[in-house]
Structure formats: structure tokens, C-alpha cells
Amino acid sequence: MSSKSSETTEESVPSIPDPTCPLVASYTYHSPTPSTSGPYILGVDEAGRGPVLGPMVYGVAYCPAAYREDLENLGFADSKTLNSSTRSSLLRTLCSDPANLAWSVRILCPQAISSGMLRKPPTNLNRQAEEATVLLIREVIQSGIQLSEVYVDALGPIKTYQAYLSSQFPGINFTVEAKADSKHKIVGAASVAAKVTRDAWVEGWIFEETHSNGESGRAVPVQTWGDELGSGYPSDPKTQAWIRNSLDPTFGFPSLVRFSWTTIKVALEKSGHDVEWIDDGQKSLVKAFETSSGRDKHRCIVARDLGIKNIGML
């Protein structure tokens, strides 16, 4: 997989509104709401959970329960078993019958994934995945779609996750199971939507670490990063080579990278410059909250100087 920082992908993907702009925030895309009466079945799957590079994308696909037999003949399957051209063709199929077929994706940008996992307390990847799933299902329901059955590719303990989703959406029958994308065509369709969207983002990645050249206003790279990203998985030799060659010892990596991954932490520790944070302002801040003696013992300077005797005075 290669990144084309100066050109768009050959075929436009509806879930990428502007392929010439960098991905700097997470967002949600919904295809047009189908008009056929329900109830509907919906499938959930993801793409890009494990890679150290690029976004994680959660996808849903849905259709009327009465359309299930037609869906069986459209060729949907686990996207990992399909080649790129087949996945693209299937996404076109998913867009070809808007009265019956619809899909949505939630794109979690690398910065959001990292900031969630590195904050205190952290929002781990499972929790971020759960939030994306719930958001997609809720917004489909809010669009007026009546859901009767939802099939979800397993995430963590199956029974616990199934009970959680059922508690969030009473009245909907949830089935959470491993390899759901190969067992249920509607989950396979969601898998295709997620995978095509992620691949398009990564293959056409626009580095936000750019500047304007002043005369033409054209964005040009501050630094040239390698085009060959590999699969993005930490075990991929091509991805490992890209990480080694793309590390700036002072500024680290571009925002394509998930900084919360151990692979990146190790690379920064090994090859990055040491940083010592110096903040003289901390000394005065600490002093302001030091306790005094006598009547003012155990009172901070701020409370004492402002004459604050109890919380009711605030």
C-alpha cells in the first residue's frame, strides 16, 4: 500500500468528501436513507483496528429484512478475502439500489485514536470501537429506519458486548459472533464499506504537515516521507522500514501514525531526542498552594489572601 500525497485515488469513494484535504478529525458518512418500508437488518464490521498507520473505520450496512435473499446473491463477503477491485465493485453494488441498500461509516482519525488511548484515564481501543458502533446504529435509527436485527463482528467478550448493545437499543435482536463477516452477508457488506474507505484514505493520504509556498499558495511537503507504507501493520517489513525512515528525531512522526502504539513508542525512545520540560512557572504555582502556620495552617495562600473562609463565599 502506498501513499500518494499529491494526487487523489483513481476512483472516488463517496465516504471521502474531499480527497485533496488531509484527515485531521474523525467524522461520519451516511449514504442516502432507503425508502423501502422495514423492518431492516443491519451489519457492523471494522477495518484498520490493528495497523499502526492510518484511521480505523467502522462500517454498517443495512437493508429490509425482506431483501435478505437478494442480498445473498450480490457477492458480499469478508473484505479481507477479496481483492481491491472486487471490493470497489461491491461498494458500487452497495450504492446501486438506494431504495433498499444503505451504508454508513465512522472514520476515527489516527490523532483521535492516540489521544484517547494516551489520556488519563485512557479510552482504550475497545471502548472507542463501542462508541463508534453505538453512534452509527443510533444515527441510522434517527434517520427513520426501523431495525429488527443487528449482526456484529465480535469485539472482546461476546456475551458481555451483546448484552451491552441490547441494553443500549431495547427491542432490537443483537447477534455478536466471531467471523460474522463471513457468516452474514449484511456484515460482509459493512466490511466492504469500511475497508474501501480506509484503503482510499491511506492510499491517497495527504500529509497535513505541509506549508504554503507563498507565491502560488500550493501546499508542498515540509518533509518527504516514503510512499511505500506496506500494510500498516507493525509486523509488516515495509511498514517497519517506513517507520524507521520517517522518524524525525526532534519532531517525531507525521499524523498518519498512531502514537499510542508500542511500535511507535519504542521507535521514539530509541531514536528520538530526549526532551526535558522546564517550567519556572510551576514553582510559583506550588508556592501558592503551600500551607502556612498558626491560624492559617492547612490553608493555601490563594484562599488566605482572598479571605475565603468557606465554600459558600465562592
Contacts in CASP RR format, 6 or more apart in sequence:
PFRMAT RR
TARGET T0000
AUTHOR 0000-0000-0000
METHOD contacts of the structure
MODEL  1
MSSKSSETTEESVPSIPDPTCPLVASYTYHSPTPSTSGPYILGVDEAGRG
PVLGPMVYGVAYCPAAYREDLENLGFADSKTLNSSTRSSLLRTLCSDPAN
LAWSVRILCPQAISSGMLRKPPTNLNRQAEEATVLLIREVIQSGIQLSEV
YVDALGPIKTYQAYLSSQFPGINFTVEAKADSKHKIVGAASVAAKVTRDA
WVEGWIFEETHSNGESGRAVPVQTWGDELGSGYPSDPKTQAWIRNSLDPT
FGFPSLVRFSWTTIKVALEKSGHDVEWIDDGQKSLVKAFETSSGRDKHRC
IVARDLGIKNIGML
1 199 0 8 1.000
1 202 0 8 1.000
1 203 0 8 1.000
1 229 0 8 1.000
1 230 0 8 1.000
1 231 0 8 1.000
1 232 0 8 1.000
2 203 0 8 1.000
2 227 0 8 1.000
2 228 0 8 1.000
2 229 0 8 1.000
2 230 0 8 1.000
3 202 0 8 1.000
3 203 0 8 1.000
3 204 0 8 1.000
3 205 0 8 1.000
3 225 0 8 1.000
3 226 0 8 1.000
3 227 0 8 1.000
3 229 0 8 1.000
3 256 0 8 1.000
4 203 0 8 1.000
4 204 0 8 1.000
4 205 0 8 1.000
4 227 0 8 1.000
5 204 0 8 1.000
5 205 0 8 1.000
5 206 0 8 1.000
5 207 0 8 1.000
5 221 0 8 1.000
5 225 0 8 1.000
5 227 0 8 1.000
7 204 0 8 1.000
8 19 0 8 1.000
8 20 0 8 1.000
8 204 0 8 1.000
9 19 0 8 1.000
9 200 0 8 1.000
9 203 0 8 1.000
9 204 0 8 1.000
11 88 0 8 1.000
12 19 0 8 1.000
13 19 0 8 1.000
13 91 0 8 1.000
13 196 0 8 1.000
13 197 0 8 1.000
13 200 0 8 1.000
14 29 0 8 1.000
14 31 0 8 1.000
14 95 0 8 1.000
15 29 0 8 1.000
15 105 0 8 1.000
15 107 0 8 1.000
15 193 0 8 1.000
15 196 0 8 1.000
15 197 0 8 1.000
15 200 0 8 1.000
16 197 0 8 1.000
16 200 0 8 1.000
16 201 0 8 1.000
17 29 0 8 1.000
19 200 0 8 1.000
19 204 0 8 1.000
19 206 0 8 1.000
20 206 0 8 1.000
21 206 0 8 1.000
22 205 0 8 1.000
22 206 0 8 1.000
22 207 0 8 1.000
22 208 0 8 1.000
22 210 0 8 1.000
22 255 0 8 1.000
23 55 0 8 1.000
23 107 0 8 1.000
23 109 0 8 1.000
23 110 0 8 1.000
23 201 0 8 1.000
23 205 0 8 1.000
23 206 0 8 1.000
23 208 0 8 1.000
24 109 0 8 1.000
24 111 0 8 1.000
24 208 0 8 1.000
24 255 0 8 1.000
25 109 0 8 1.000
25 111 0 8 1.000
25 112 0 8 1.000
26 55 0 8 1.000
26 106 0 8 1.000
26 107 0 8 1.000
26 108 0 8 1.000
26 109 0 8 1.000
26 112 0 8 1.000
27 106 0 8 1.000
27 107 0 8 1.000
28 104 0 8 1.000
28 105 0 8 1.000
28 106 0 8 1.000
28 107 0 8 1.000
28 135 0 8 1.000
28 136 0 8 1.000
28 139 0 8 1.000
29 104 0 8 1.000
29 105 0 8 1.000
29 107 0 8 1.000
29 197 0 8 1.000
30 102 0 8 1.000
30 104 0 8 1.000
30 139 0 8 1.000
30 140 0 8 1.000
30 143 0 8 1.000
31 94 0 8 1.000
31 95 0 8 1.000
31 98 0 8 1.000
31 102 0 8 1.000
31 103 0 8 1.000
31 104 0 8 1.000
32 98 0 8 1.000
32 102 0 8 1.000
33 102 0 8 1.000
33 143 0 8 1.000
33 144 0 8 1.000
33 145 0 8 1.000
34 40 0 8 1.000
34 62 0 8 1.000
34 63 0 8 1.000
34 64 0 8 1.000
34 98 0 8 1.000
34 99 0 8 1.000
34 100 0 8 1.000
34 101 0 8 1.000
34 102 0 8 1.000
34 145 0 8 1.000
35 98 0 8 1.000
35 99 0 8 1.000
36 64 0 8 1.000
36 67 0 8 1.000
36 99 0 8 1.000
36 100 0 8 1.000
37 64 0 8 1.000
38 64 0 8 1.000
38 65 0 8 1.000
38 66 0 8 1.000
38 145 0 8 1.000
38 146 0 8 1.000
38 148 0 8 1.000
39 64 0 8 1.000
39 65 0 8 1.000
39 146 0 8 1.000
39 147 0 8 1.000
39 148 0 8 1.000
39 149 0 8 1.000
40 62 0 8 1.000
40 63 0 8 1.000
40 64 0 8 1.000
40 65 0 8 1.000
40 145 0 8 1.000
40 146 0 8 1.000
40 147 0 8 1.000
40 148 0 8 1.000
41 62 0 8 1.000
41 63 0 8 1.000
41 64 0 8 1.000
41 65 0 8 1.000
41 68 0 8 1.000
41 147 0 8 1.000
41 148 0 8 1.000
41 149 0 8 1.000
41 150 0 8 1.000
41 151 0 8 1.000
41 186 0 8 1.000
42 60 0 8 1.000
42 61 0 8 1.000
42 62 0 8 1.000
42 137 0 8 1.000
42 140 0 8 1.000
42 147 0 8 1.000
42 149 0 8 1.000
42 150 0 8 1.000
42 151 0 8 1.000
42 186 0 8 1.000
42 190 0 8 1.000
43 60 0 8 1.000
43 61 0 8 1.000
43 62 0 8 1.000
43 150 0 8 1.000
43 151 0 8 1.000
43 152 0 8 1.000
43 180 0 8 1.000
43 184 0 8 1.000
43 186 0 8 1.000
43 187 0 8 1.000
43 188 0 8 1.000
43 189 0 8 1.000
43 190 0 8 1.000
44 58 0 8 1.000
44 59 0 8 1.000
44 60 0 8 1.000
44 133 0 8 1.000
44 136 0 8 1.000
44 137 0 8 1.000
44 150 0 8 1.000
44 151 0 8 1.000
44 152 0 8 1.000
44 153 0 8 1.000
44 187 0 8 1.000
44 190 0 8 1.000
45 58 0 8 1.000
45 59 0 8 1.000
45 79 0 8 1.000
45 152 0 8 1.000
45 153 0 8 1.000
45 180 0 8 1.000
45 181 0 8 1.000
45 187 0 8 1.000
45 188 0 8 1.000
45 190 0 8 1.000
45 191 0 8 1.000
45 194 0 8 1.000
46 56 0 8 1.000
46 57 0 8 1.000
46 58 0 8 1.000
46 59 0 8 1.000
46 129 0 8 1.000
46 132 0 8 1.000
46 153 0 8 1.000
46 194 0 8 1.000
47 56 0 8 1.000
47 57 0 8 1.000
47 59 0 8 1.000
47 79 0 8 1.000
47 191 0 8 1.000
47 194 0 8 1.000
47 195 0 8 1.000
47 197 0 8 1.000
47 198 0 8 1.000
47 199 0 8 1.000
48 54 0 8 1.000
48 55 0 8 1.000
48 56 0 8 1.000
48 57 0 8 1.000
48 194 0 8 1.000
48 198 0 8 1.000
49 56 0 8 1.000
49 125 0 8 1.000
49 129 0 8 1.000
50 56 0 8 1.000
50 233 0 8 1.000
50 234 0 8 1.000
51 231 0 8 1.000
51 232 0 8 1.000
51 233 0 8 1.000
51 234 0 8 1.000
51 239 0 8 1.000
51 258 0 8 1.000
52 232 0 8 1.000
52 233 0 8 1.000
52 234 0 8 1.000
52 239 0 8 1.000
52 243 0 8 1.000
52 257 0 8 1.000
52 258 0 8 1.000
52 261 0 8 1.000
52 263 0 8 1.000
52 264 0 8 1.000
53 110 0 8 1.000
53 202 0 8 1.000
53 229 0 8 1.000
53 232 0 8 1.000
53 239 0 8 1.000
53 242 0 8 1.000
53 256 0 8 1.000
53 257 0 8 1.000
53 258 0 8 1.000
54 109 0 8 1.000
54 110 0 8 1.000
54 198 0 8 1.000
54 201 0 8 1.000
54 202 0 8 1.000
54 205 0 8 1.000
54 232 0 8 1.000
54 256 0 8 1.000
54 257 0 8 1.000
54 258 0 8 1.000
55 107 0 8 1.000
55 108 0 8 1.000
55 109 0 8 1.000
55 110 0 8 1.000
55 113 0 8 1.000
55 198 0 8 1.000
55 201 0 8 1.000
55 202 0 8 1.000
56 108 0 8 1.000
56 113 0 8 1.000
56 125 0 8 1.000
56 128 0 8 1.000
56 129 0 8 1.000
56 198 0 8 1.000
57 105 0 8 1.000
57 106 0 8 1.000
57 107 0 8 1.000
57 108 0 8 1.000
57 194 0 8 1.000
57 195 0 8 1.000
57 197 0 8 1.000
57 198 0 8 1.000
57 201 0 8 1.000
58 105 0 8 1.000
58 106 0 8 1.000
58 108 0 8 1.000
58 129 0 8 1.000
58 132 0 8 1.000
58 133 0 8 1.000
58 136 0 8 1.000
58 194 0 8 1.000
59 103 0 8 1.000
59 104 0 8 1.000
59 105 0 8 1.000
59 106 0 8 1.000
59 136 0 8 1.000
59 190 0 8 1.000
59 191 0 8 1.000
59 193 0 8 1.000
59 194 0 8 1.000
59 197 0 8 1.000
60 103 0 8 1.000
60 104 0 8 1.000
60 105 0 8 1.000
60 136 0 8 1.000
60 137 0 8 1.000
60 140 0 8 1.000
60 190 0 8 1.000
60 193 0 8 1.000
61 76 0 8 1.000
61 94 0 8 1.000
61 101 0 8 1.000
61 102 0 8 1.000
61 103 0 8 1.000
61 186 0 8 1.000
61 187 0 8 1.000
61 188 0 8 1.000
61 189 0 8 1.000
61 190 0 8 1.000
61 192 0 8 1.000
61 193 0 8 1.000
62 101 0 8 1.000
62 102 0 8 1.000
62 103 0 8 1.000
62 140 0 8 1.000
62 145 0 8 1.000
62 147 0 8 1.000
62 186 0 8 1.000
63 71 0 8 1.000
63 100 0 8 1.000
63 101 0 8 1.000
63 102 0 8 1.000
63 186 0 8 1.000
64 100 0 8 1.000
65 148 0 8 1.000
65 149 0 8 1.000
67 100 0 8 1.000
67 101 0 8 1.000
68 185 0 8 1.000
68 186 0 8 1.000
70 100 0 8 1.000
71 185 0 8 1.000
71 186 0 8 1.000
71 189 0 8 1.000
72 185 0 8 1.000
74 90 0 8 1.000
74 93 0 8 1.000
74 185 0 8 1.000
74 189 0 8 1.000
75 90 0 8 1.000
75 93 0 8 1.000
75 185 0 8 1.000
76 90 0 8 1.000
76 185 0 8 1.000
76 186 0 8 1.000
76 188 0 8 1.000
76 189 0 8 1.000
76 191 0 8 1.000
76 192 0 8 1.000
77 181 0 8 1.000
77 182 0 8 1.000
77 185 0 8 1.000
77 188 0 8 1.000
77 191 0 8 1.000
78 179 0 8 1.000
78 181 0 8 1.000
78 182 0 8 1.000
78 188 0 8 1.000
78 191 0 8 1.000
79 87 0 8 1.000
79 181 0 8 1.000
79 188 0 8 1.000
79 191 0 8 1.000
79 192 0 8 1.000
79 194 0 8 1.000
79 195 0 8 1.000
79 196 0 8 1.000
80 191 0 8 1.000
80 195 0 8 1.000
81 182 0 8 1.000
82 90 0 8 1.000
82 192 0 8 1.000
84 199 0 8 1.000
87 192 0 8 1.000
87 195 0 8 1.000
87 196 0 8 1.000
87 199 0 8 1.000
88 196 0 8 1.000
90 189 0 8 1.000
90 192 0 8 1.000
91 192 0 8 1.000
91 193 0 8 1.000
91 196 0 8 1.000
93 101 0 8 1.000
94 101 0 8 1.000
94 103 0 8 1.000
94 189 0 8 1.000
94 192 0 8 1.000
94 193 0 8 1.000
95 101 0 8 1.000
101 189 0 8 1.000
102 140 0 8 1.000
102 145 0 8 1.000
103 189 0 8 1.000
103 190 0 8 1.000
103 193 0 8 1.000
104 136 0 8 1.000
104 139 0 8 1.000
104 140 0 8 1.000
104 193 0 8 1.000
105 136 0 8 1.000
105 193 0 8 1.000
105 194 0 8 1.000
105 197 0 8 1.000
106 132 0 8 1.000
106 135 0 8 1.000
106 136 0 8 1.000
107 197 0 8 1.000
107 198 0 8 1.000
107 201 0 8 1.000
108 128 0 8 1.000
108 132 0 8 1.000
109 255 0 8 1.000
110 255 0 8 1.000
110 256 0 8 1.000
110 257 0 8 1.000
110 258 0 8 1.000
110 259 0 8 1.000
111 255 0 8 1.000
112 128 0 8 1.000
113 125 0 8 1.000
113 128 0 8 1.000
113 258 0 8 1.000
113 260 0 8 1.000
114 258 0 8 1.000
114 259 0 8 1.000
114 260 0 8 1.000
116 122 0 8 1.000
116 123 0 8 1.000
116 128 0 8 1.000
116 260 0 8 1.000
117 123 0 8 1.000
117 124 0 8 1.000
117 125 0 8 1.000
117 128 0 8 1.000
117 260 0 8 1.000
118 259 0 8 1.000
118 260 0 8 1.000
126 155 0 8 1.000
126 156 0 8 1.000
129 155 0 8 1.000
130 155 0 8 1.000
130 161 0 8 1.000
130 164 0 8 1.000
133 152 0 8 1.000
133 155 0 8 1.000
133 165 0 8 1.000
134 165 0 8 1.000
134 168 0 8 1.000
137 147 0 8 1.000
137 150 0 8 1.000
137 165 0 8 1.000
137 168 0 8 1.000
137 169 0 8 1.000
138 168 0 8 1.000
138 169 0 8 1.000
140 147 0 8 1.000
141 147 0 8 1.000
141 169 0 8 1.000
147 169 0 8 1.000
147 172 0 8 1.000
148 172 0 8 1.000
148 173 0 8 1.000
149 172 0 8 1.000
149 173 0 8 1.000
149 174 0 8 1.000
149 175 0 8 1.000
150 165 0 8 1.000
150 169 0 8 1.000
150 172 0 8 1.000
150 173 0 8 1.000
150 174 0 8 1.000
150 175 0 8 1.000
151 174 0 8 1.000
151 175 0 8 1.000
151 177 0 8 1.000
151 180 0 8 1.000
151 184 0 8 1.000
151 186 0 8 1.000
151 187 0 8 1.000
152 161 0 8 1.000
152 162 0 8 1.000
152 165 0 8 1.000
152 174 0 8 1.000
152 175 0 8 1.000
152 176 0 8 1.000
152 177 0 8 1.000
152 180 0 8 1.000
152 187 0 8 1.000
153 176 0 8 1.000
153 177 0 8 1.000
153 178 0 8 1.000
153 179 0 8 1.000
153 180 0 8 1.000
153 181 0 8 1.000
153 187 0 8 1.000
153 191 0 8 1.000
154 161 0 8 1.000
154 176 0 8 1.000
154 177 0 8 1.000
154 178 0 8 1.000
154 179 0 8 1.000
154 180 0 8 1.000
155 161 0 8 1.000
155 176 0 8 1.000
158 176 0 8 1.000
158 177 0 8 1.000
158 178 0 8 1.000
161 176 0 8 1.000
162 174 0 8 1.000
162 175 0 8 1.000
162 176 0 8 1.000
165 174 0 8 1.000
165 176 0 8 1.000
166 172 0 8 1.000
166 174 0 8 1.000
175 184 0 8 1.000
177 183 0 8 1.000
180 187 0 8 1.000
181 187 0 8 1.000
181 188 0 8 1.000
181 190 0 8 1.000
181 191 0 8 1.000
182 188 0 8 1.000
202 229 0 8 1.000
202 232 0 8 1.000
202 256 0 8 1.000
205 229 0 8 1.000
205 256 0 8 1.000
207 221 0 8 1.000
207 225 0 8 1.000
207 254 0 8 1.000
207 255 0 8 1.000
207 256 0 8 1.000
208 254 0 8 1.000
208 255 0 8 1.000
209 221 0 8 1.000
209 222 0 8 1.000
209 223 0 8 1.000
209 254 0 8 1.000
209 255 0 8 1.000
210 219 0 8 1.000
210 220 0 8 1.000
210 221 0 8 1.000
210 222 0 8 1.000
211 219 0 8 1.000
211 220 0 8 1.000
211 222 0 8 1.000
212 218 0 8 1.000
212 219 0 8 1.000
212 220 0 8 1.000
213 220 0 8 1.000
223 248 0 8 1.000
223 254 0 8 1.000
225 242 0 8 1.000
225 245 0 8 1.000
225 246 0 8 1.000
225 254 0 8 1.000
225 256 0 8 1.000
226 242 0 8 1.000
226 245 0 8 1.000
226 246 0 8 1.000
228 238 0 8 1.000
228 241 0 8 1.000
228 242 0 8 1.000
229 238 0 8 1.000
229 239 0 8 1.000
229 242 0 8 1.000
229 256 0 8 1.000
230 236 0 8 1.000
230 238 0 8 1.000
230 239 0 8 1.000
230 242 0 8 1.000
231 238 0 8 1.000
231 239 0 8 1.000
232 239 0 8 1.000
233 239 0 8 1.000
234 240 0 8 1.000
234 261 0 8 1.000
234 262 0 8 1.000
234 263 0 8 1.000
243 253 0 8 1.000
243 257 0 8 1.000
243 263 0 8 1.000
243 264 0 8 1.000
243 267 0 8 1.000
244 267 0 8 1.000
244 271 0 8 1.000
246 253 0 8 1.000
246 254 0 8 1.000
246 257 0 8 1.000
247 253 0 8 1.000
247 267 0 8 1.000
247 268 0 8 1.000
247 271 0 8 1.000
247 272 0 8 1.000
249 271 0 8 1.000
249 272 0 8 1.000
249 273 0 8 1.000
250 272 0 8 1.000
250 273 0 8 1.000
252 268 0 8 1.000
252 272 0 8 1.000
253 259 0 8 1.000
253 264 0 8 1.000
257 264 0 8 1.000
258 264 0 8 1.000
259 265 0 8 1.000
287 301 0 8 1.000
288 300 0 8 1.000
288 301 0 8 1.000
288 302 0 8 1.000
289 300 0 8 1.000
289 301 0 8 1.000
289 302 0 8 1.000
290 300 0 8 1.000
290 301 0 8 1.000
291 297 0 8 1.000
291 298 0 8 1.000
291 299 0 8 1.000
291 300 0 8 1.000
292 299 0 8 1.000
292 301 0 8 1.000
292 304 0 8 1.000
296 304 0 8 1.000
302 308 0 8 1.000
307 313 0 8 1.000
308 314 0 8 1.000
END
